[in-house]
């Protein structure tokens, strides 16, 4: 056992303290793909790996997105054990918008909500449907999730996130707020901004999304980084951009397990060795 009276590394090196949970800022939301790695990922997260990982990183993590393919294709009792392990460390595992979207396309949203709750999920994420689903139906589904013991998250996507052939048209702050309001009024704990919306905003991202933050409340907004399946290092650029535009205490999502320990270092202004920039010169600033 380590003597608690000894000087800790944090004290010796003046490291920033990790704010205790529950917290409303500096949140980190991790993405867990389980054994569903091919063809995009190299981040295996079985039960053994997860238990060890959480000994190290749990105090930094607030939410865990269990990838939909994992929920559907891994054994249910195994998924439940994973969910309970996250909860043990005060991390909220959630069903992401892909689960809702697949359930909608298969006409089984009510059944999917109940099945997710039975697996042990405590949070479900919904998304904007651009009028394809009437508000009274969305309200009924939100209430079904609440009645099943789950809290709500709302993710704003550009239209092509719902309709793949839609054009890339950035939303106004008013449109994002209008889409989120029914969910927030129904008790949603967070508005998550999809990385594609931030990307297509281009130079307007700071102005538009800062207005969303100011209107809804900074503590109710989180920003998604680009998945490694889309680009190997864009997540790193995303984090630096988000911290510059929205503050180093903004909430960030879609963080892979191997990235978790670096996030707070980047928040505090630390940067990796020059080797990173030799390998990825596009990251230089």
C-alpha positions as CSV (number, residue, x, y, z in Angstrom):
1,X,0.0,0.0,0.0
2,X,1.2,3.5,-0.8
3,X,1.3,5.9,2.2
4,X,-1.3,8.6,1.5
5,X,0.8,11.1,3.4
6,X,3.6,10.9,0.9
7,X,3.9,13.6,-1.8
8,X,1.9,12.6,-4.8
9,X,3.1,13.0,-8.4
10,X,0.3,15.6,-8.8
11,X,1.7,17.7,-5.9
12,X,5.3,17.4,-7.0
13,X,4.7,18.4,-10.6
14,X,1.8,20.8,-10.0
15,X,-0.7,18.8,-12.2
16,X,-4.2,20.0,-12.5
17,X,-6.7,18.3,-10.3
18,X,-9.5,16.2,-11.9
19,X,-12.9,17.7,-10.9
20,X,-15.0,15.2,-9.0
21,X,-18.1,13.6,-10.6
22,X,-20.8,14.5,-11.3
23,X,-19.5,17.5,-13.2
24,X,-21.0,19.7,-15.8
25,X,-17.8,20.9,-17.6
26,X,-14.7,19.2,-18.8
27,X,-16.6,16.0,-19.4
28,X,-15.1,13.2,-21.5
29,X,-17.4,10.8,-23.3
30,X,-15.6,7.7,-24.5
31,X,-16.5,5.4,-27.4
32,X,-16.4,1.7,-26.7
33,X,-16.4,-0.7,-29.7
34,X,-15.8,-3.9,-27.8
35,X,-14.5,-6.6,-30.1
36,X,-16.2,-5.1,-33.1
37,X,-12.9,-3.6,-34.5
38,X,-12.8,-4.6,-38.2
39,X,-12.4,-2.9,-40.5
40,X,-12.1,0.5,-38.8
41,X,-10.7,0.2,-35.3
42,X,-7.8,-1.1,-33.3
43,X,-9.1,-0.4,-29.8
44,X,-10.2,-3.8,-28.4
45,X,-12.2,-3.4,-25.2
46,X,-13.3,-6.6,-23.7
47,X,-14.3,-7.0,-20.1
48,X,-10.7,-7.7,-18.9
49,X,-9.3,-4.7,-20.8
50,X,-12.1,-2.5,-19.6
51,X,-11.7,-3.4,-15.9
52,X,-8.0,-2.6,-16.1
53,X,-8.6,0.6,-18.2
54,X,-11.1,1.9,-15.7
55,X,-8.7,1.5,-12.8
56,X,-6.5,4.1,-14.6
57,X,-9.0,6.3,-16.4
58,X,-12.4,6.1,-14.8
59,X,-12.2,9.3,-12.8
60,X,-11.7,11.2,-16.1
61,X,-14.7,9.7,-18.0
62,X,-18.4,10.7,-17.6
63,X,-20.3,8.8,-20.3
64,X,-19.5,5.7,-22.4
65,X,-21.0,5.2,-25.9
66,X,-21.4,1.5,-26.4
67,X,-21.3,1.1,-30.2
68,X,-24.5,-0.1,-31.7
69,X,-23.0,-3.1,-33.5
70,X,-21.6,-4.2,-30.2
71,X,-25.0,-4.0,-28.5
72,X,-26.7,-6.0,-31.3
73,X,-24.0,-8.6,-31.9
74,X,-22.2,-9.3,-28.7
75,X,-23.8,-11.7,-26.1
76,X,-26.4,-9.9,-24.0
77,X,-25.1,-11.1,-20.7
78,X,-21.6,-9.9,-21.7
79,X,-22.9,-6.4,-22.7
80,X,-24.8,-6.2,-19.4
81,X,-21.6,-7.0,-17.4
82,X,-19.8,-4.3,-19.3
83,X,-22.6,-1.8,-18.6
84,X,-22.5,-2.6,-14.9
85,X,-18.8,-2.2,-14.8
86,X,-19.1,1.3,-16.2
87,X,-21.8,2.2,-13.7
88,X,-19.6,0.9,-10.9
89,X,-17.2,3.7,-11.8
90,X,-19.9,6.4,-12.0
91,X,-19.8,6.4,-15.8
92,X,-23.1,6.5,-17.7
93,X,-23.2,4.0,-20.6
94,X,-25.6,5.0,-23.3
95,X,-27.3,3.9,-26.5
96,X,-26.2,6.2,-29.3
97,X,-28.2,7.7,-32.1
98,X,-27.2,4.8,-34.4
99,X,-29.3,2.5,-32.3
100,X,-32.3,4.8,-32.5
101,X,-31.8,5.2,-36.3
102,X,-31.6,1.4,-36.9
103,X,-34.6,0.8,-34.7
104,X,-36.6,3.5,-36.6
105,X,-35.7,2.0,-40.0
106,X,-36.8,-1.4,-38.8
107,X,-40.1,-0.1,-37.2
108,X,-39.2,-1.3,-33.7
109,X,-38.4,1.8,-31.7
110,X,-40.6,1.0,-28.8
111,X,-39.3,-2.6,-28.6
112,X,-35.7,-1.3,-28.9
113,X,-36.1,1.1,-26.1
114,X,-37.4,-1.6,-23.8
115,X,-34.7,-4.0,-24.8
116,X,-32.0,-1.4,-24.2
117,X,-33.3,-0.7,-20.7
118,X,-33.5,-4.5,-20.0
119,X,-29.8,-4.7,-20.9
120,X,-29.1,-2.2,-18.2
121,X,-28.6,1.1,-20.2
122,X,-29.5,4.2,-18.2
123,X,-29.3,6.7,-21.0
124,X,-30.6,6.8,-24.6
125,X,-29.6,9.2,-27.3
126,X,-32.1,10.6,-29.9
127,X,-31.4,12.7,-33.0
128,X,-33.1,15.2,-35.2
129,X,-35.4,13.6,-37.8
130,X,-36.1,16.7,-40.0
131,X,-39.9,16.3,-39.8
132,X,-40.0,12.7,-40.8
133,X,-41.1,11.8,-37.3
134,X,-43.9,14.0,-35.9
135,X,-43.2,15.6,-32.5
136,X,-46.0,13.7,-30.8
137,X,-44.3,10.4,-31.8
138,X,-40.9,11.6,-30.6
139,X,-42.5,12.7,-27.4
140,X,-44.0,9.3,-26.9
141,X,-40.7,7.6,-27.5
142,X,-38.9,10.0,-25.1
143,X,-41.5,9.2,-22.5
144,X,-41.2,5.4,-23.2
145,X,-37.4,5.7,-22.5
146,X,-38.1,7.7,-19.3
147,X,-40.7,5.2,-18.1
148,X,-38.1,2.4,-18.7
149,X,-35.7,4.2,-16.4
150,X,-33.5,5.9,-18.9
151,X,-32.5,9.6,-19.2
152,X,-32.2,11.3,-22.5
153,X,-29.5,12.8,-24.7
154,X,-30.2,14.8,-27.9
155,X,-27.7,14.8,-30.8
156,X,-27.9,17.4,-33.5
157,X,-26.8,16.2,-36.9
158,X,-26.7,17.9,-40.3
159,X,-29.5,16.6,-42.5
160,X,-27.3,14.0,-44.2
161,X,-26.9,12.3,-40.9
162,X,-30.6,11.3,-41.2
163,X,-30.9,11.4,-45.0
164,X,-27.7,10.2,-46.6
165,X,-28.3,12.0,-50.0
166,X,-29.0,15.4,-48.4
167,X,-26.8,18.3,-49.2
168,X,-24.2,19.7,-46.7
169,X,-26.1,22.8,-45.5
170,X,-24.9,24.3,-42.1
171,X,-27.6,24.9,-39.6
172,X,-28.2,28.3,-37.9
173,X,-28.0,28.6,-34.2
174,X,-31.7,29.1,-34.1
175,X,-32.3,25.8,-36.0
176,X,-30.1,23.9,-33.6
177,X,-31.7,25.4,-30.6
178,X,-35.2,24.8,-32.0
179,X,-34.5,21.1,-32.6
180,X,-33.1,20.6,-29.1
181,X,-35.7,22.5,-27.1
182,X,-38.4,19.7,-27.0
183,X,-35.8,17.2,-25.8
184,X,-34.4,19.6,-23.2
185,X,-37.9,20.5,-22.0
186,X,-38.5,16.8,-21.6
187,X,-35.5,16.4,-19.4
188,X,-32.6,15.7,-21.8
189,X,-29.3,16.2,-20.0
190,X,-27.2,17.2,-22.9
191,X,-27.2,18.6,-26.5
192,X,-24.5,16.9,-28.4
193,X,-23.2,18.6,-31.6
194,X,-22.1,16.1,-34.3
195,X,-18.7,16.6,-35.7
196,X,-20.0,16.9,-39.3
197,X,-22.1,19.9,-38.3
198,X,-19.0,21.6,-36.8
199,X,-17.1,20.7,-40.0
200,X,-19.6,22.2,-42.4
201,X,-19.9,25.3,-40.4
202,X,-16.3,26.1,-41.4
203,X,-15.4,29.7,-40.3
204,X,-18.8,30.2,-38.8
205,X,-18.5,27.4,-36.2
206,X,-17.3,29.5,-33.3
207,X,-20.0,32.2,-33.8
208,X,-22.9,29.8,-34.4
209,X,-22.1,27.2,-31.8
210,X,-21.1,29.7,-29.2
211,X,-24.5,31.3,-29.6
212,X,-26.0,27.8,-29.0
213,X,-23.8,27.5,-25.8
214,X,-24.9,30.9,-24.5
215,X,-28.6,30.3,-25.1
216,X,-28.8,26.7,-23.8
217,X,-26.0,26.8,-21.3
218,X,-22.4,25.7,-21.7
219,X,-22.9,22.8,-19.3
220,X,-25.7,21.4,-21.5
221,X,-23.6,21.2,-24.7
222,X,-21.0,18.7,-25.8
223,X,-18.9,18.6,-29.0
224,X,-18.1,15.4,-30.9
225,X,-14.6,14.7,-32.3
226,X,-14.1,12.9,-35.6
227,X,-13.9,9.1,-35.3
228,X,-10.6,7.4,-36.2
229,X,-12.5,5.4,-38.7
230,X,-12.8,8.5,-40.8
231,X,-9.4,10.0,-40.3
232,X,-6.5,8.9,-38.1
233,X,-5.6,12.1,-36.4
234,X,-8.5,14.6,-37.0
235,X,-9.7,14.0,-33.4
236,X,-6.5,15.8,-32.2
237,X,-7.1,18.8,-34.4
238,X,-10.7,18.8,-33.4
239,X,-9.8,19.0,-29.7
240,X,-7.4,21.9,-30.2
241,X,-10.0,23.7,-32.3
242,X,-12.8,23.1,-29.7
243,X,-10.7,24.2,-26.8
244,X,-9.8,27.4,-28.7
245,X,-13.4,28.1,-29.9
246,X,-15.5,27.0,-26.9
247,X,-13.1,27.0,-24.0
248,X,-10.8,24.5,-22.5
249,X,-13.6,23.4,-20.1
250,X,-16.0,22.4,-22.9
251,X,-17.4,18.8,-22.9
252,X,-16.1,16.5,-25.6
253,X,-17.4,13.2,-27.0
254,X,-16.4,10.3,-29.2
255,X,-13.1,9.9,-27.5
256,X,-11.4,6.6,-28.1
257,X,-9.9,4.8,-25.0
258,X,-6.4,5.4,-26.2
259,X,-7.0,9.1,-26.4
260,X,-8.6,9.6,-22.9
261,X,-5.4,10.2,-21.0
262,X,-4.3,13.0,-23.4
263,X,-7.4,15.1,-23.3
264,X,-6.8,16.8,-20.0
265,X,-3.1,17.4,-20.9
266,X,-4.3,19.2,-24.1
267,X,-6.8,21.2,-22.0
268,X,-3.9,22.4,-19.8
269,X,-1.8,23.5,-22.8
270,X,0.6,20.6,-23.0
271,X,1.5,19.3,-26.5
272,X,3.1,16.0,-27.7
273,X,6.7,15.8,-28.8
274,X,7.7,17.0,-32.2
275,X,7.7,13.5,-33.6
276,X,3.9,13.8,-33.9
277,X,4.3,16.7,-36.2
278,X,7.0,15.0,-38.2
279,X,4.6,12.2,-38.9
280,X,1.5,14.3,-39.3
281,X,2.7,17.7,-40.6
282,X,-0.9,18.8,-41.1
283,X,-1.3,19.1,-37.3
284,X,1.3,21.8,-37.0
285,X,0.0,25.2,-35.7
